[in-house]
Amino acid sequence: MPRNLPLIFIVTTVLIDGMGIGLIFPVLPTLIRELTGQTLADAALWGGVLATGFAVMQFFFGPFVGNLSDRFGRKPVLIAALFVMMIDYLIMARAHTIWLLLIGRLIAGVSAATPGTAAAFMADISKPEERARNFGYIHAALGIGFALGPVIGGMLATVDTRAPFYAAAGVAGLNMLFGLIVMPESLAPEKRRAFSWYRANPFGAFRAIGRLKGLAGLLAVFALYETAYFVYPAVWSFYTEERFGFDTATIGLTLFAFGATMGLAQAVLVGPLVKRFGAYRVAMGGILLDALVFITFGLTASVPLVWIMSVLSGISAISIPALQSMMSSATPDDQQGELQGVTGSIAALATIVSPLVMTEIFATFTRPDTVYYLPGAPFLLSLVIVLIGGVILHRWQGRHGRI
């Protein structure tokens, strides 16, 4: 098999997965209000509950799935996750109560192993010096898929609010069939390790991974970054509708600008930048750019600035593959799946807190009886969080040297 074929397959897989996820974002405010009959501010709170339910399940099942992939290989885990994802979208497409929609999101949290398993697959086939570039390809594919998904979802939503969910189910199903036919197994039998229930729960996995030298500080930075960055899926649709009056099509286009830029930056910039400046400087540069974007979104009333910052926010995401490369380089081959499970759980733990906090802040500062009207308040909180992460990363570099 040509060496690049597995890389092409996994990038295509993540691209399609990103499209399936992004399809549903523009319709959520309308769908939640349709199911509950509540105001936009209260619908935003339900949006936080749905996101948190997803994250709770991802938190508990991330290490479990990662350990399964270290034991049985990447292919069976990835195919099973895609199957569950397809069922989840069908459930949400048929949901006529907010509670059934919540059940669908809980199921989705269990199946959220796809990006983590794809990252473990990429670590399997990459040389150490290639990991930043190849992790950049994964996030680029997610970004481009995420960019295309909302545009398509916004267009489908003009036909029916359930159409994006049916489309996402079809995409997940086709992707599963594609994987069954062409996906090779990347984890050789001699590199697999026995499944451990102790390490398959998030707390045991945290202890196992956290004992690796220099990893605890990077995991803390990753957790803070994920918490801050989750402000976009948590409140973006609500924020842009409330502050600027954007409709679903315009929301989809702003997400397209964000996702397309993120995809291009991670596909084209990460590898050369890490090679030239090192992963630490790339990660720190992305964090500082995020700080600029967050303070602008927090305070601006300018629509042109929203578009400009949507592009810059996509570029700032170069921090993610840089951090992943630093963590992967500090992890043995037989724990790459476990590492991705742990990072998935850390991201989930962050998103358990972030949607509830961000949507509550948004609701507090946009209700008719609010003391101070500030729709961008969640972005100002993200500014503080990401700067704390930057301080920790700077101190980590002082102790461990440049990577």
C-alpha positions as CSV (number, residue, x, y, z in Angstrom):
1,M,0.0,0.0,0.0
2,P,1.4,3.5,-0.9
3,R,2.5,5.3,2.3
4,N,0.3,8.3,1.6
5,L,-2.9,6.3,1.1
6,P,-3.7,5.9,4.9
7,L,-3.1,9.6,5.4
8,I,-5.4,10.5,2.5
9,F,-8.1,8.2,3.9
10,I,-8.0,9.5,7.5
11,V,-8.0,13.2,6.3
12,T,-11.0,12.4,4.1
13,T,-12.8,10.7,7.0
14,V,-12.3,13.6,9.4
15,L,-13.4,16.1,6.6
16,I,-16.7,14.2,6.2
17,D,-17.1,14.0,10.0
18,G,-16.6,17.7,10.3
19,M,-19.2,18.4,7.7
20,G,-21.7,16.2,9.6
21,I,-21.1,18.1,12.8
22,G,-21.3,21.5,11.3
23,L,-24.5,20.8,9.4
24,I,-26.7,21.2,12.5
25,F,-25.2,24.3,14.1
26,P,-27.2,27.0,12.2
27,V,-30.5,25.3,13.0
28,L,-30.1,24.8,16.7
29,P,-31.5,28.2,17.9
30,T,-34.6,27.8,15.8
31,L,-35.1,24.1,16.6
32,I,-34.8,24.6,20.4
33,R,-37.3,27.4,20.3
34,E,-39.6,25.3,18.1
35,L,-39.4,22.5,20.7
36,T,-39.7,24.6,23.8
37,G,-41.6,27.7,22.8
38,Q,-39.1,29.8,24.8
39,T,-37.1,33.0,24.1
40,L,-33.7,33.1,22.4
41,A,-32.0,33.7,25.8
42,D,-33.7,30.7,27.4
43,A,-33.0,28.6,24.2
44,A,-29.3,29.5,24.7
45,L,-29.5,27.9,28.1
46,W,-31.0,24.7,26.6
47,G,-28.1,24.8,24.1
48,G,-25.7,24.8,27.0
49,V,-27.5,21.8,28.5
50,L,-27.3,19.9,25.2
51,A,-23.6,20.6,24.8
52,T,-22.9,19.7,28.4
53,G,-24.7,16.4,28.2
54,F,-22.6,15.6,25.1
55,A,-19.4,16.5,27.0
56,V,-20.3,14.4,30.1
57,M,-20.6,11.3,28.0
58,Q,-17.4,12.1,26.1
59,F,-15.6,12.7,29.4
60,F,-16.5,9.2,30.7
61,F,-16.2,7.3,27.5
62,G,-13.1,9.0,25.9
63,P,-10.5,7.0,27.8
64,F,-12.6,3.8,27.4
65,V,-12.6,4.1,23.6
66,G,-8.9,5.1,23.5
67,N,-7.9,2.0,25.5
68,L,-10.1,-0.1,23.2
69,S,-8.2,1.2,20.2
70,D,-4.8,0.5,21.9
71,R,-6.0,-3.1,22.5
72,F,-8.0,-4.0,19.3
73,G,-6.8,-1.4,16.8
74,R,-8.1,1.8,15.3
75,K,-10.3,0.5,12.5
76,P,-13.0,-1.4,14.5
77,V,-13.3,1.5,17.0
78,L,-13.7,4.1,14.3
79,I,-16.3,2.1,12.3
80,A,-18.4,1.5,15.5
81,A,-18.2,5.2,16.3
82,L,-19.5,6.1,12.9
83,F,-22.4,3.7,13.2
84,V,-23.5,5.2,16.5
85,M,-23.1,8.7,15.0
86,M,-25.5,7.8,12.2
87,I,-28.1,6.5,14.7
88,D,-27.7,9.6,16.8
89,Y,-28.5,12.0,13.9
90,L,-31.6,9.9,13.0
91,I,-32.8,10.2,16.6
92,M,-32.4,13.9,16.5
93,A,-34.0,14.2,13.2
94,R,-37.2,12.5,14.6
95,A,-37.1,14.3,18.0
96,H,-40.3,16.2,18.8
97,T,-39.4,17.0,22.4
98,I,-36.4,18.7,23.9
99,W,-35.8,15.6,26.0
100,L,-35.5,13.3,23.0
101,L,-33.1,15.8,21.5
102,L,-31.1,15.6,24.7
103,I,-31.0,11.8,24.5
104,G,-29.6,12.1,21.0
105,R,-26.8,14.3,22.2
106,L,-26.0,11.9,25.0
107,I,-25.6,9.1,22.4
108,A,-23.5,11.4,20.3
109,G,-21.1,11.9,23.3
110,V,-20.5,8.1,23.4
111,S,-19.6,8.1,19.7
112,A,-17.4,11.1,19.8
113,A,-14.3,9.0,19.6
114,T,-13.9,9.6,15.8
115,P,-11.4,12.5,16.0
116,G,-9.4,10.9,18.8
117,T,-9.1,7.6,17.0
118,A,-8.1,9.4,13.8
119,A,-5.4,11.2,15.8
120,A,-4.1,7.9,17.2
121,F,-4.1,6.5,13.7
122,M,-2.1,9.5,12.5
123,A,0.4,9.1,15.4
124,D,0.8,5.4,14.4
125,I,1.8,6.2,10.8
126,S,3.9,9.4,11.5
127,K,7.6,9.9,12.3
128,P,8.1,12.2,15.3
129,E,9.2,15.1,13.1
130,E,6.0,14.6,11.0
131,R,3.5,14.7,13.8
132,A,2.8,18.4,14.0
133,R,2.2,18.6,10.3
134,N,0.0,15.5,10.2
135,F,-2.0,16.6,13.3
136,G,-2.4,19.9,11.4
137,Y,-3.9,17.9,8.5
138,I,-6.5,16.4,10.9
139,H,-7.5,19.7,12.3
140,A,-7.5,21.3,8.8
141,A,-9.9,18.6,7.6
142,L,-12.1,19.2,10.6
143,G,-12.0,23.0,9.9
144,I,-12.8,22.7,6.2
145,G,-15.6,20.2,7.0
146,F,-16.9,22.5,9.7
147,A,-16.8,25.4,7.2
148,L,-18.8,23.5,4.6
149,G,-21.2,22.0,7.0
150,P,-22.9,25.1,8.3
151,V,-23.3,26.6,4.8
152,I,-25.0,23.4,3.7
153,G,-26.9,23.1,6.9
154,G,-28.1,26.7,6.7
155,M,-29.4,26.1,3.1
156,L,-31.1,22.8,4.1
157,A,-32.7,24.5,7.1
158,T,-34.6,26.8,4.8
159,V,-36.4,23.7,3.5
160,D,-37.0,22.1,6.9
161,T,-35.4,22.3,10.4
162,R,-34.9,18.5,10.4
163,A,-33.2,18.3,7.0
164,P,-29.7,18.9,8.3
165,F,-30.0,16.0,10.7
166,Y,-31.0,13.6,8.0
167,A,-28.2,14.8,5.8
168,A,-25.7,14.3,8.7
169,A,-27.0,10.8,9.2
170,G,-26.5,10.0,5.5
171,V,-23.0,11.4,5.6
172,A,-22.0,9.4,8.6
173,G,-23.4,6.2,7.1
174,L,-21.6,6.7,3.8
175,N,-18.4,7.4,5.6
176,M,-18.8,4.2,7.7
177,L,-19.2,2.1,4.5
178,F,-16.2,3.9,2.9
179,G,-14.1,3.0,6.0
180,L,-15.1,-0.6,5.9
181,I,-13.9,-0.9,2.4
182,V,-10.6,1.0,2.3
183,M,-9.4,1.7,5.9
184,P,-6.2,-0.3,6.8
185,E,-5.3,-1.1,10.4
186,S,-2.4,1.1,11.6
187,L,-1.6,-0.5,15.0
188,A,0.6,-3.6,14.6
189,P,-0.3,-6.5,16.9
190,E,3.1,-6.3,18.7
191,K,2.4,-2.7,19.6
192,R,-1.0,-3.4,21.2
193,R,-1.4,-3.7,25.0
194,A,-3.9,-5.5,27.2
195,F,-7.1,-3.7,28.0
196,S,-7.3,-2.3,31.5
197,W,-10.5,-1.3,33.2
198,Y,-8.5,0.7,35.7
199,R,-7.1,2.8,32.9
200,A,-10.3,2.8,30.8
201,N,-11.9,5.3,33.2
202,P,-11.0,8.9,33.0
203,F,-9.4,9.2,36.4
204,G,-7.2,6.1,36.0
205,A,-6.2,7.3,32.5
206,F,-5.3,10.7,33.8
207,R,-3.0,9.2,36.4
208,A,-1.4,6.9,33.9
209,I,-0.8,9.6,31.3
210,G,0.0,12.3,33.9
211,R,2.9,10.3,35.2
212,L,4.7,10.8,31.9
213,K,7.4,13.5,32.2
214,G,6.5,17.0,31.3
215,L,2.9,16.1,30.2
216,A,0.9,17.5,33.2
217,G,1.6,21.2,32.3
218,L,0.8,20.7,28.7
219,L,-2.5,19.0,29.6
220,A,-3.4,21.9,31.8
221,V,-2.8,24.4,28.9
222,F,-4.8,22.1,26.6
223,A,-7.7,22.1,29.1
224,L,-7.7,25.9,29.4
225,Y,-7.5,26.4,25.7
226,E,-10.4,24.1,25.0
227,T,-12.5,25.8,27.7
228,A,-11.9,29.2,26.1
229,Y,-12.2,28.1,22.5
230,F,-15.6,26.3,23.2
231,V,-17.2,29.8,23.4
232,Y,-17.7,29.5,19.6
233,P,-20.0,26.4,19.5
234,A,-21.6,27.4,22.9
235,V,-22.8,30.9,22.0
236,W,-21.8,31.9,18.4
237,S,-25.2,31.4,16.8
238,F,-27.0,33.1,19.7
239,Y,-24.4,35.9,20.0
240,T,-24.5,36.9,16.3
241,E,-28.3,36.7,16.1
242,E,-28.7,38.9,19.2
243,R,-25.9,41.4,18.6
244,F,-26.0,41.8,14.8
245,G,-29.3,40.2,13.7
246,F,-27.7,37.5,11.6
247,D,-30.0,34.9,10.1
248,T,-29.2,31.2,9.7
249,A,-27.6,31.7,6.3
250,T,-25.3,34.5,7.5
251,I,-24.4,32.5,10.7
252,G,-23.4,29.7,8.4
253,L,-21.3,32.0,6.3
254,T,-19.4,33.3,9.3
255,L,-18.7,29.8,10.4
256,F,-17.6,29.0,6.9
257,A,-15.1,31.9,7.1
258,F,-13.8,30.6,10.4
259,G,-13.6,27.0,9.4
260,A,-12.1,27.5,6.0
261,T,-9.4,29.7,7.4
262,M,-8.7,27.2,10.2
263,G,-8.5,24.4,7.7
264,L,-6.1,26.3,5.4
265,A,-3.9,27.5,8.3
266,Q,-3.6,24.1,9.8
267,A,-3.0,22.4,6.5
268,V,-0.5,24.9,5.1
269,L,1.0,26.8,8.0
270,V,1.5,24.4,10.9
271,G,4.2,22.2,9.4
272,P,6.5,25.0,8.1
273,L,5.9,27.1,11.2
274,V,6.8,24.3,13.7
275,K,9.8,23.4,11.6
276,R,11.0,27.0,11.6
277,F,10.1,28.2,15.1
278,G,9.3,25.1,17.1
279,A,6.0,23.8,18.5
280,Y,6.1,26.0,21.6
281,R,6.4,29.3,19.8
282,V,3.6,28.3,17.4
283,A,1.3,27.4,20.3
284,M,2.1,30.6,22.1
285,G,1.6,32.7,18.9
286,G,-1.9,31.2,18.5
287,I,-2.8,31.9,22.1
288,L,-1.8,35.6,21.7
289,L,-3.8,35.9,18.5
290,D,-6.8,34.4,20.3
291,A,-6.5,37.0,23.0
292,L,-6.8,39.7,20.3
293,V,-9.9,38.0,18.8
294,F,-11.7,37.4,22.1
295,I,-11.3,41.0,23.3
296,T,-12.6,42.3,19.9
297,F,-15.7,40.0,19.9
298,G,-16.3,41.0,23.5
299,L,-16.5,44.7,22.8
300,T,-17.2,45.3,19.0
301,A,-20.4,46.5,17.5
302,S,-18.9,46.4,14.0
303,V,-20.1,43.8,11.5
304,P,-16.9,44.1,9.3
305,L,-14.8,43.5,12.4
306,V,-16.8,40.3,13.1
307,W,-15.8,39.0,9.6
308,I,-12.2,40.0,10.0
309,M,-11.9,38.3,13.5
310,S,-13.7,35.2,12.2
311,V,-10.8,34.8,9.8
312,L,-8.2,35.5,12.5
313,S,-9.8,33.1,15.0
314,G,-9.4,30.3,12.4
315,I,-5.7,31.1,12.0
316,S,-5.2,31.1,15.8
317,A,-6.2,27.5,15.9
318,I,-2.7,26.5,14.9
319,S,-2.1,26.2,18.6
320,I,-4.1,23.0,18.8
321,P,-1.9,20.7,16.5
322,A,1.2,22.3,18.0
323,L,0.1,21.3,21.5
324,Q,-0.9,17.9,20.3
325,S,2.5,17.4,18.7
326,M,4.3,18.3,22.0
327,M,2.1,15.9,24.0
328,S,2.4,13.0,21.4
329,S,6.2,13.4,21.4
330,A,6.3,12.8,25.1
331,T,4.1,9.6,24.9
332,P,5.1,6.0,24.1
333,D,3.7,4.3,21.0
334,D,1.5,1.9,23.0
335,Q,-0.2,4.8,24.8
336,Q,-1.0,7.0,21.9
337,G,-4.7,5.9,21.9
338,E,-4.8,6.4,25.6
339,L,-3.4,9.9,25.2
340,Q,-6.0,10.8,22.7
341,G,-8.7,9.4,25.0
342,V,-7.4,11.5,27.8
343,T,-7.2,14.7,25.7
344,G,-10.7,13.9,24.5
345,S,-11.8,13.6,28.1
346,I,-10.0,16.8,29.1
347,A,-11.8,18.6,26.2
348,A,-15.1,17.1,27.4
349,L,-14.4,18.2,30.9
350,A,-13.8,21.7,29.7
351,T,-16.9,21.6,27.7
352,I,-19.0,20.4,30.6
353,V,-18.2,23.7,32.3
354,S,-17.8,26.0,29.3
355,P,-21.3,25.8,27.7
356,L,-23.1,26.2,31.0
357,V,-21.0,29.1,32.0
358,M,-20.9,30.8,28.6
359,T,-24.6,30.5,27.9
360,E,-25.5,31.6,31.4
361,I,-23.3,34.7,31.0
362,F,-24.8,35.4,27.6
363,A,-28.3,35.0,29.0
364,T,-27.5,37.2,32.0
365,F,-26.2,40.1,29.8
366,T,-28.9,39.9,27.1
367,R,-32.2,39.5,29.1
368,P,-34.6,42.4,28.8
369,D,-34.1,43.2,32.5
370,T,-30.3,43.0,32.4
371,V,-28.4,45.6,34.4
372,Y,-25.7,45.9,31.7
373,Y,-26.2,44.8,28.1
374,L,-23.1,43.0,26.8
375,P,-23.7,40.1,24.4
376,G,-19.9,39.7,24.0
377,A,-19.4,39.0,27.7
378,P,-18.6,35.3,27.2
379,F,-15.7,36.2,24.9
380,L,-14.2,38.4,27.6
381,L,-14.2,35.5,29.9
382,S,-12.5,33.4,27.2
383,L,-9.8,36.1,27.0
384,V,-9.0,35.7,30.7
385,I,-8.9,31.9,30.4
386,V,-6.6,31.8,27.4
387,L,-4.2,34.2,28.9
388,I,-3.9,32.0,32.0
389,G,-3.1,29.1,29.6
390,G,-0.4,31.2,28.0
391,V,1.3,32.0,31.3
392,I,1.3,28.3,32.2
393,L,2.8,27.4,28.8
394,H,5.5,30.0,29.2
395,R,6.4,28.7,32.6
396,W,6.4,25.1,31.3
397,Q,8.8,26.1,28.5
398,G,11.2,27.6,31.1
399,R,11.3,24.3,33.0
400,H,11.4,21.8,30.1
401,G,13.1,23.7,27.2
402,R,11.9,24.2,23.7
403,I,10.2,21.5,21.7
